[in-house]
Structures are given as C-alpha cells and as structure tokens.
Amino acid sequence: MQYSLPYSILLRLVQIGLKIYLGRVEVYGNEDLPAPALYTPNHQNALIDTLVITAAVNDRQLSFIARSDIFKKGWIERFMRSVKMIPIFRPRDKVDIITQNKATFAEVIKRLHAGDTIKIFPEGNHGAARRIRPLKKGFARMAFKAEEATDFGSGICVVPIGIYFEAPQEVGTDTLIFFGKAIEVKAYKTEYKNHPAKGIKRLKEDLEKQLQSLTIHIESEAHYEVIESLRKILRSTIQKEQPKEKKPLFRNFKSDQFIIAKSERIIAEDEAYFNTIAEETLAYNEDLARLKLNYKVMEKQASNTRFMLYILAGILLLPIVLFGLINCILPYSLLKKYVLPKAKDPIFYSTFAFTVSLFLFPIVWLLQSFVLAYFTTWKIATLYFLLLPILLKVIIFLHKKSKDIKAEYHYTKWRKTPQMKLLQKRRTNIILRFVNY
C-alpha cells in the first residue's frame, strides 16, 4: 500500500475536528479488519459518512471512490488524488462513462492486489431516510473482477459498515459506527464462474442483509414518519424490558431496532390496529410542536428543581460562554453568511459546515493569536490558541443542551394545563397500544 503524507496530515486534522463537531461517538468491530478489502457503508450524511469511517480506522490508509465532479482540474484534482481518492463517473457527468470507468476499475483492482482497502458506497447515492436503499452492482463487479484476475486467490473481503447519526444535520450529533462481519468474495467463486449475474446478485443480497442489521432500517414508506417517532417515544419503556447495556448509544440502537421490527410486524399482521397507533402518534407530534416540547422532556417530566439547577449552571458558565462566543464569532459569521447558504440540499449542510470549519476556524484563530501575541507574549497567545477548540466544544455542547432547557421551561409552563394532560394521555395510549399488541 502506497503511503500518502497529505492523507496522514489531513486524517489528524479530521480526527480533531470530529471530536469537536460530533457529540458522543461509539465504534464497534474496528479491530483486526481484513485486507485487501472493500469497505461498504450506508450513505446518509454526504461527506461526513466518509470522514467518520476514516477517523475510526487507525491501522491503514483508505482509498476512496468519489463522484467525479469534485475532481476539478489543476491543483484540486492533484490534491484529491494525493489523499487517495479515485473518481467514479456517472451518466450526468456527460462523458464516456464506459471508457472513463474502465480506468477507475483498473485502478481499484491494482490497489486491491497491492493489499489496499477501498471505501465505496454500495447504494450509489445518499439519502436522508433511515433505510438501506437498493444496492448498485459496482462494488460487486469490482470485487469479482479483482478476484477473477488471480483465480480467486487474492483474499478480498467486503466489509459492511453501518453508520447511525441521532440527528445527521445537527452539530453535536451522537454517532454510532458498526463494522460488520467481513464477507469473503471467494465464497462465491463457483456461483460466479457458472453464472456471473447470480454471483453478483447473491453478494448484493448478503451485503444488504448485513447493512440492514447494522443501522436503523425502516422498510415501510407509508408509515415511515410514525415509526421514526415511535422509536423515540418508546425507547425508555422498551429498554426497561431489555438486557442492560452500558453504552448509551448502543442501548438506544438495540431498542430502536426492536421497535422498528415490531412496528413492521404489526403493519404486516394488522395494519388497521397500527393505524390507530399512527393517528395517536401524529396527533401527539402536532401537540409537541405546538407546545414547543420534545420527546425527551415528556419522558423525564421536567421538574422545577432541575430547571432551576440548569439556570444556576447557566449563570455560572456565562463568563466562559461569552468569552468563547466572542472569540468564535468571526469564523462563525463568515461560515453562516458565505458558506452555509450554498448548501441547497439539506443533506450537504453538515458537510459544508464541517469541511469549511475544519480550515476556517484554525486560520482565524491563528490570526487572532498573532494579534494577541503582539500586545502580550507568545506564551499567552499559544495558550489562547490551544484553549479555543475546547471552548468551541463547550459552546456546541451547551447549544445542544439549550434545546432541552427550553423544552424544560415550556413543560413547566404547561404542566398543570388541560393541554398537558391530553398530551400525557396520548403518550400513555401510544405506549400501551404498542406494548400490549
């Protein structure tokens, strides 16, 4: 495998940036991963999907298959290739995709034979919905072509990866990453040799099943919104009946999968019954929005004591928050005014926010540190520069927490009203109807 210094430098920067940008992160199964291999994750959050996988792999440099339109000519293309990216061409690119992709396939096969690991999104595109979309043939054709060239002696594996973001487009989102069981391509040798299309189809089906088990997969389109809501409404109730899990994100993941599976079963067996749950859930969501509440505060049932503690903590932390805001206001303003408006597709919001911030914030902070050094000393300026990322992380955490505090305030405001009693009754009905089925 060819070593890339730009990749190594960028990786360290990305790892630091993700520690600031993301909330809690849990990674499973990233030990003793095979090589050569194709990494095949689900694709929900644009470039962030690639970055979180890259940051989670410490024992090798990955190659990436990426859409060709980001490979602009000149220094941009040279940089992309220097960080081990390989372009894939699509019909919309208005080029001879057969000829162009032959070169891409040849490069992929060459790297796999050299023992490299290559990341490719088998769905072929991104989507906000929490489901695995039908897989494309590209990853399977690459794997089989590479194995075919050595009569299935290369030992190439396909590694399924499930990525789950609690709130994909929000700063501070909790993130869960599962590296699944590696699929050995040589296991399909006989079937592929006898009938290539059948070999490709079976590999796709096996990968799809694993991906569905490694992430949140909501099959139903008609009831998608309701099931998405149920997994949040019912979490705490379901978790009381399940084995205790120490890791909070994994605990949520397992309860969510249970809720989704049971929802799909109810729909299949008695859709009319599920429709009664759906009607109550949609009405509950409308009431939550109208009263400015959220699922979490309804579960915890806010108390005046806890709300006052939040206020006290806010007062004590106010000087730190103000200092952090003052020193981060310039890069944030530039980001908000000139960069984020360009993210026309909401799925690209987090990509734009993170990738630009990765360079914009350090550059502005460095300039501010030079100004501070001019008026004080380099020692003070250095400490200031090192403190700023920590302050930004604190601000992101408090920004995320402020949503819960607002919900606590509104819960306290509505606590003794008929509206709150109706809301609590709706929640109880939803839980009872689901659990008692």
LUMPA-116553 format. One record per residue: x, y negated, z negated of N, C-alpha, C in turn; residue in one letter. Coordinates in steps of 0.1 Angstrom, whole numbers, plus 2048, in hexadecimal, padded with zeros to 3 digits. Layout:
N
XYZXYZXYZA;...
This chain:
437
80880C8008008008008097F3800M;8067EA80980E7DE80A80A7D47FFQ;8147CF7F88127C67ED8107B87F3Y;8067B07ED8047A37F18057997E5S;80F7907E68117877DB80677D7DAL;8007777E57F576E7E47E97757DDP;7E77827E07DC78A7DA7DE78A7CBY;7EA78D7C77ED78E7B87EB7817B1S;7EF7767B77ED7697B17DF7667B0I;7D77687BB7C97657BB7C176D7B1L;7C577A7B07BF7837A77BF77E798L;7CB7797947CC7747877C4768785R;7C375F78F7BB75378E7AC75778DL;7A876179579A76679579676C788V;79F77478279D77A77579A77076AQ;7A376576A7A175B760794753763I;79175077078574977377875176FG;77875E77276C76676E76A76775FL;77576675777476774976C75A744K;76F74F74B76874274875A74274DI;75874675A74C74576174174F75DY;74575B75A73B765756738766747L;72E76C74472B76F73573277C731G;72A78472B73079172773279A733R;73D7A27337407AB73E7437B8738V;73C7C373E73F7D073A7437D8747E;74E7E07477527E77527547F674EV;74E7FF75674F80D75375581575FY;75D81F75C76282876676D82376FG;77481976B77F81377478C819770N;78D82576979982B76679B837770E;7A88397747AB84577C7A3845789D;7A283A79079B83A79C7A38407A8L;79D8477B17A584E7BB7AA8447C6P;7B48487CD7B98417D97BF84C7E3A;7BD84A7F07B683F7F67A78407F4P;7A18347F57928347F278B8287F9A;77E82A7FB77681F7FF76D81B7F3L;76E80F7EE76580A7E37598057EAY;74D80A7E57408077EC7368027E1T;7377F57DE72D7EF7D47207EA7DAP;7167E97D270A7E17D670D7D37D8N;7057CB7DF7087BE7E26FC7B47E0H;6FD7AD7D46F27A57D06F67967CEQ;7037947CC7087867C87137817D0N;7127837DE71C77D7E772B7807E3A;7347767E47427797E174577D7D2L;73C7797C973E77C7BB73F78C7B9I;7377937C17387A27C17467A77C3D;74C7A17CD75A7A57D17647A17C5T;7627967C076B7917B676B7997A9L;75E79C7A475E7A47987647B2799V;7627B87A57697C57A77787C47A7I;77D7B97AE78B7B77AF7917B57A1T;78A7AD79978F7AA78B78F7B7783A;7867C07867857CC77D78E7D7781A;7967D578C7A07E07907AE7DB78EV;7B57E17857C27DC7817CE7E4787N;7CB7F078D7D67F97907DA7F879FD;7D37F07A77D67EF7B57D17E27BBR;7D57DF7C77D07D47CF7C67D97D9Q;7BA7D37DA7B07D87E37B17D17F0L;7AC7D77FA7AA7D180779B7CF808S;7977C480F7897C08107847BF81EF;7797C58217727C382E7687B882CI;76A7AD8347627A183375D79C840A;75179584074C79084C755787854R;75578886176078286975F773869S;75376D86775175F86875975785ED;75E75D85376675684977475584DI;77875D85878675D85C788752867F;78874686278A73B86B79973B870K;79B73687C7A87368827B272E87AK;7BF73187C7C97298757CC72E867G;7CF72585E7D47288517C9730849W;7BC72D84B7B27358447B2743847I;7B47478547B47558587C175B852E;7CC7548537D975A84D7D775C83ER;7D17538377CF7558297C6761826F;7BB76282D7B276D82C7B977B82DM;7C177B8377C878883A7D378A82FR;7D977F82A7E37818207DE786813S;7D17848107CB78A8047C3797808V;7C779D8137C37AB8167B57AC81BK;7B07A18227A27A28277A37A6836M;7997AE83A7977B384778A7AF84DI;78A7A885977D7A485E7747AF864P;7677AE86275E7B78697557AE871I;7527B287D74A7AA88773C7AF888F;7327A58897247A888A71F7A2897R;7137A789B70D7A28A870C7928A8P;70978C89C70777E89C71477689ER;71F77D89D72C77689F72F7738AED;7277788B77287758C57357788CBK;73A7848C87467898CD7447988D1V;74D79E8D874C7AC8DC74F7B48CFD;7447B78C87467BD8BB74C7CB8BCI;74A7D38C774F7E08C875E7E08C9I;7637D68D17727D58D37787D08C6T;7727C58C07787BF8B47787C98A9Q;76D7D08A776C7D989B7757E689DN;7797E98A97827F48AB78F7F18A4K;7937E48A57A07E089F79E7E088FA;7927DC88B78F7DD87C78F7EB877T;7897F487E78980287A79780887AF;79F8048847AD8098857B5804879A;7B37F88757BA7F286A7B67F985DE;7A97FC85B7A380284F7A981084EV;7A98188597AF8258597BE825856I;7C581C85B7D381A8597D681884AK;7CE8108447D080D8357CB81882DR;7C181F8317BD82B8297C8836829L;7CD8388357D88428367E583E82EH;7E683182C7F182C8247EE82D815A;7E28328117DF8338037D88277FDG;7D381F8067CC8128017BE8157FDD;7B880B7F67AA80B7F27A37FF7F8T;7988017FF7917F78067837F5801I;77F7E97FF7727E67FB7697E2807K;75D7E98077547E68127467E680CI;73D7DD81072F7DE80B7277E7814F;7237F280F71C7FC81870E7F781CP;7087EE8156FB7E88196FC7DF825E;7087DA82870B7D28337077C3832G;6FF7C08276FB7B28256F77B0816N;6F57A48126F17A28046E279F803H;6DD7A17F76CF79E7F46CD79C7E6G;6C47937E26C17907D46B979A7CDA;6B17A27D46A97AC7CD6B17B67C6A;6AC7BB7BB6B47C57B36B07D37B9R;6B67D67C46B47E47CA6BF7E67D4R;6C27F37D66CC7F77E06C57F77EEI;6C97EF7F76C47EF8046C97FA80DR;6C37FE8186C78098206D6807824P;6DE8118236EC8108266EF811835L;6FA80A8396FE80A847708816849K;70B819855714824858723821857K;72681485773480F85973D81684FG;73A81684274381C83874682B83BF;73B83283F73C84084174484384EA;74283B85874A83D86475983B862R;75C83185A76A82E85777083984FM;76983E84576E84983D770856845A;76785984D768866855772864860F;77385986777E85787178C85886BK;78D85285F79A85385879E862855A;79486985079687784C798880858E;79087D86379188586F79F884875E;7A68798747B38778797BD880873A;7BB8858677C488E8607BE89B85DT;7B389F8657AC8AB8637A78AC854D;7A28A284F79D8A18417A78A4837F;7B389F8397BE8A282F7C2895828G;7BB88A82A7C087D8247BB87B816S;7B18838127AC8828047A4875801G;79E86F80B79786380A78A865802I;78785B7F877B85C7F077384F7F3C;7668517F175D8457F17588437E2V;75B8377DD7588357CF74C82B7CEV;7418307C97358277C773781E7BBP;7338117BD7348087B27278007B0I;7228007A47167F97A17197EC79AG;7147E179F7167D47987087CE794I;7087CA7876FB7C57826FE7B777CY;6F77AD7806F87A077A6EA79D773F;6EA7987676DE7957606D778A767E;6DE78076B6D87747736E377077DA;6E37767896ED7757936F2767796P;6E875D7976EC75079B6EE746790Q;6EF74B7846F17427786FF744773E;70573876F71273876871073F75AV;71A74775771974E74A71175B74AG;70E76075670676C75770E778752T;70778174B70D78E74670E797752D;71979F75271C7A775E7207B575AT;71B7BF76171E7CD75E7237D476BL;72E7DB76A7337E17767367F0773I;7307F977C73280777B73A80C787F;74581378474C81B78F74782978EF;74082E79873A83B79874384679BG;73E85279C74585E79F74A85E7AEK;75785F7B075C85F7BE75786A7C6A;7548677D374E8717DD75A8747E6I;75E8817E67698857EF7638877FDE;76988080776488181576688F81BV;7718968167748A381C7698AD819K;7608AA80F7558B380B74B8B4816A;74C8AB8207428AA82B7488AF838Y;7548B583775C8B88437548C184CK;74F8CD8487488D685173C8D0857T;7348C984F7288C385472B8B885EE;7358B085C7398A586573F8AB872Y;7478B587174D8BB87D7428C1886K;7388C888072D8CE8877238C488DN;7218BA8857178AF88A71A8A2882H;72389A88972788D88271C88587CP;71188388370687B87F700880871A;6FF88E8706FA893864704892858K;71189385B71B89085171A88284CG;71987985571886A85170B868849I;70086E84D6F386C8466F4871838K;6FA87D8366FA88382970387B820R;70F87682571786E81D710861819L;70985B82270184F81F6F7852814K;6F085D8156E586080B6EB8637FDE;6F786A7FD6FD86C7F070285F7E9D;7088567F270C84A7EC7008417E7L;6F68417EF6EA8397EB6E483E7DEE;6E484B7DC6DE8507CF6E784C7C3K;6F484C7C56FD8477BA6FC8397B8Q;6FB8317C36FA8227C16EC81F7BAL;6E28267BD6D58237B66D68267A7Q;6DE8307A46DF8347956E982B78ES;6F18237956FC81B78F6F880C78EL;6EC8097936E77FB7916D87FB78FT;6D37EF78F6C47ED78D6BE7EF79BI;6B67F979D6B07FC7AA6A17FC7A8H;69A7F27AD68B7F27AD6867F57BBI;6818017BC67C8067C96707FE7CEE;6667FC7C665A7F67CA65B7E87CES;6577E57DA6577D77DE64A7D07DAE;63F7D77DA6327D17D76317CC7C8A;6387D47BF6387D17B16457CD7ACH;64E7C87B565B7C47B165C7BA7A5Y;6547AF7A76547A479D6507A978FE;6467B278F6417B778364B7C077CV;6517C978365B7D277D6677CA779I;66B7C07806767B777C6737B176FE;6667AD76C6627A77606617B1755S;65C7BD75865A7C874E6677CC747L;6727CC74F67E7D17496847C773FR;67F7BB73F6837B17356797B1729K;66D7B272C6627B27226647BE719I;6677CA71F6667D77186747DB712L;67F7D471568C7D971168D7DD702R;68A7D46F968C7D76EB6837E26E6S;6777E36EC66E7EE6E86747FB6ECT;6787FC6F967E8096FE68B80D6F7I;6938036F46A08066EE69E80C6E0Q;6938096D969180F6CC68F81E6CDK;68A8236D96888316DB6948386E1E;69E8316E56A98376EC6B58386E3Q;6BF8416E66CB8426DE6D28356DDP;6D88326D26DF8266CF6EB8246D8K;6EC8196DF6F88166E76FF80A6E1E;70C80B6DF7148006D97157F46E2K;7177F76EF7197EC6F970C7E66FDK;70A7D96FB6FD7D36FD6F87D370CP;7017D07156FD7D07236FA7DE728L;7017E87246FE7F67276F17FA721F;6EE7F67156E27F970F6D67F3717R;6D77E771B6CD7E17236CB7E8731N;6D77EC7366D77F27436CF800743F;6D18077386CB8147376BC813734K;6B880972C6AA80772A6A3802736S;6AA7F973E6A47F474A6A17FF754D;6AB8087556A981375F69D81C75AQ;69C81E74D69082674968381F74CF;68381274A67680A74C67380B75BI;67D80976467B809772676817777I;67D82177267982F77666A832771A;66782E76565983176164F828768K;65281C76B64A81377364781A781S;65181E787650825795647831793E;649839788641845786632841784R;62F83777C62183377A61B82F787I;62282779061D82379C61A82F7A5I;6228397A56208447AE61484D7A9A;61384D79B6088567965FB84F794E;5FB8427915EE83B78E5F182C790D;5F082879C5F381A79F5E981179AE;5DD8157995D280D7935D6809784A;5DB81377D5DF81176F5EA80776EY;5F48097785FF7FF7785FB7F177BF;5F07F07845EB7E37875E67DB77BN;5E17E37715DC7DC7655E87D675DT;5F37DD75D5FF7D87576057CC75FI;6047CE76C6097C37756017B6773A;5F47B77725EC7AB7705EF7A4763E;5F17AC7595F47A674C6027A074CE;60B7A67536197A275461A79475BT;61379376661478776E60D77C767L;60277E7605FC77475760577074CA;60C77A74661677773B62176E741Y;62677174D63176975262C75A755N;62075975961B74B75B61A74374EE;61574A744614744737622740731D;62C74973363974672F63F739735L;63D73874264272D74A63A720745A;62E72174362671574062A710732R;62D71972963071571B63F713719L;64771572465671372465C71D71AK;65872A71B65E73471266573E71BL;66C74871567375271D670760716N;67476B71C67277871767977A70AY;68577570968E7776FD6877716F0K;6827656F167C75E6E566F7656E1V;66876B6EB65C7726E765F77F6E0M;66B7856E366F7916DD67478E6CFE;67C7846CD6817816C06787796B7K;66E7726BD66476A6B566C7606ADQ;66E7546B367674A6AD67274669FA;67B74269767873E68967E730687S;67772867E67C71B67B68A71A676N;68D72566E69B7256686A5727673T;6A373067C6AD7326876AE726690R;6A371F6926A371369B6AB708694F;6A97076876B16FC6806C070067FM;6C370C67E6D171067F6D770D68CL;6CF70F6976D470B6A46D76FC6A5Y;6CE6F469F6CF6E669F6DC6E2698I;6DE6E868C6E96E56846F66E868BL;6F76F46917026F86997056EF6A4A;6FA6EA6AB6FC6E06B67026D36B1G;6FE6CF6A57036C26A07126C469DI;7166CF6977246D269372D6D369FL;7276D96AA72F6DB6B672F6CF6C0L;7276C56BD7256BA6C67326B36CAL;73B6B06C17486AA6C57506B26CFP;7506C06CD7576C86D67516C86E4I;7436C96E373C6C96F073E6BC6F8V;73D6B16F173F6A46F874D6A36FDL;7576A76F67656A76FB7666AF707F;7606BB7077616C471275A6BE71EG;74E6B971C7466B372774D6A772EL;75369F72575A69372B766697734I;76D6A27307796A67377766B0743N;7696B47437656BD74F75B6B6758C;7576AA75574D6A375C7516A076BI;75E69C76D76269977A7626A5784L;7686B07817676BB78A7596C078CP;7516C07817436C578273B6BC78BY;73D6AF78A7366A57927396A77A1S;7466A97A474A6AC7B27446B87B7L;7436C37AE73E6D07B272F6CE7B5L;7286C77AC7196C67AD7156BD7B9K;71D6B37BC7196A97C771D6AE7D5K;7296B47D672E6B67E372F6C57E7Y;72E6CE7DD7306DC7E17236E47E0V;71C6E47D47106EC7D27056E97DCL;7036DD7E06F86DB7EA6FA6E27F7P;7076E67FA7096EE8077056FC806K;7027017FA6FD70F7F86EF7107FBA;6EB7118086DD71180C6D671E808K;6DE7298096D87368046DB7377F5D;6D17397ED6D37397DE6DD7447DAP;6DE74F7E26E875A7DF6F67557DFI;6F974A7E67067457E770973A7DCF;6FF7377D470272D7CA70D7307C1Y;70D73C7BB7187407B27257417B9S;7257467C67327467CD7387397CFT;73072F7D37357217D573971C7C8F;73171D7BE7357187B174271D7ABA;74372A7AC74F7307A675C72E7AFF;75B7307BC7677307C476D7217C5T;7647187C676970A7C676E7067B8V;76770A7AE76B7067A077970C79DS;77B7187A278871F7A07947167A3L;79370D7AC79E7057B079B6F67ACF;78F6F27AD78B6E47AA78E6E079BL;7896E879278B6E578479A6E4780F;7A26EF7837B06EE7807B76E2786P;7B46DE7927BB6D37997B76C6792I;7AA6C478F7A66B87887AC6B777AV;7AC6C37737B16C37657C06C0765W;7C76C57707D66C27717D86B3772L;7D06AD77B7D269E77D7CF697770L;7C469B7697C169575C7CC697752Q;7D36A27527DE6A57497EA69C74CS;7EC69A7597F769175D7F5683757F;7E867E7587E56717537E7671744V;7E367B73D7E467C72F7F367C72BL;7FB68473380A685730810677731A;80B66F73B81166273D80F659730Y;80465A72A80165271E805658711F;80766571180B66C704818674707T;81868170582368A70881F696710T;82969D7168266A971E8216B4715W;8256B47098216BF7008126BE6FDK;80D6B16FB7FF6AF6F87F76B2705I;7FC6AE7117F66B071D7F46BF721A;7FF6C671D7FE6D57207F46DB717T;7F36D870B7E96DD7017DB6DA706L;7DA6CD70B7CD6C87107C96D171CY;7D26D37257CF6DB7327CB6E972EF;7D26EF7247CF6FD7207C16FE719L;7BE6F37127B16F370B7A56F2713L;7A66EB71F79A6E87277936F572CL;79970073179270B73478A711729P;78F71171D78871671177C70D70EI;77D7007107726F770E7676FA718L;76B6FC7257616FF72F75A70C72CL;76171672775A722723750720718K;75371870F74A71470473E70D709V;7407037127356FC71872B705720I;73170E72772971872F720720725I;72772571A72072D71171472570AF;71771970670D71070070270D70AL;70570B7166FB7087206F2713722H;6F771F7226EF72B7236E672D716K;6EC72A70A6E572B6FE6DA7206FCK;6DC7157036D370A7026C570E707S;6C47177116B871B7166B072370CK;6B772B7046B07326F96AC7296EED;6B471E6EB6B07156E16A470D6E5I;6A37096F26977026F768A70B6F5K;68C7186F96817216F767D7236E9A;6877236E06847236D167C7176CDE;68070C6D26786FF6CF66A7006D3Y;6687056E065A7056E56527106DEH;65971B6DA6527266D264D7206C5Y;6557196BE6527126B16467096B3T;6467016BE63C6F86C262E6FE6C4K;62E70A6CA6227116CE61E71C6C4W;62671E6BA62572A6B161672D6ACR;60F7236A86027256A15F67226AAK;5F97216B75EE71D6C05E77296C6T;5DB7276CC5D47336D35DC7386DFP;5E372E6E55EB7326F15F673D6EDQ;5FC73A6E26077446DD6017516D9M;5F57516D35EF75D6CF5EB7656DCK;5E675F6E65E37656F25EF76B6F9L;5FA7646F96077686FE60C7756F7L;60B7746EA6107806E260778C6E5Q;5FA78A6E65F17956E95F479B6F7K;5F77927015FA79770E6077A070DR;61179B70661D7A370561B7B16FER;6137B16F460F7BD6ED6087C76F6T;5FE7C16FE5F77CA7076007D0712N;6097C87176137CD72161B7D971BI;6207D770F6297E17096217EE706I;6157EC70060C7F86FD608800709L;6047F971460080072060B807726R;61780172662280872C627814724F;62881271762E81C70E62482870DV;61782570D60D83070B609837717N;60F83472360B83B72F61184972EY;
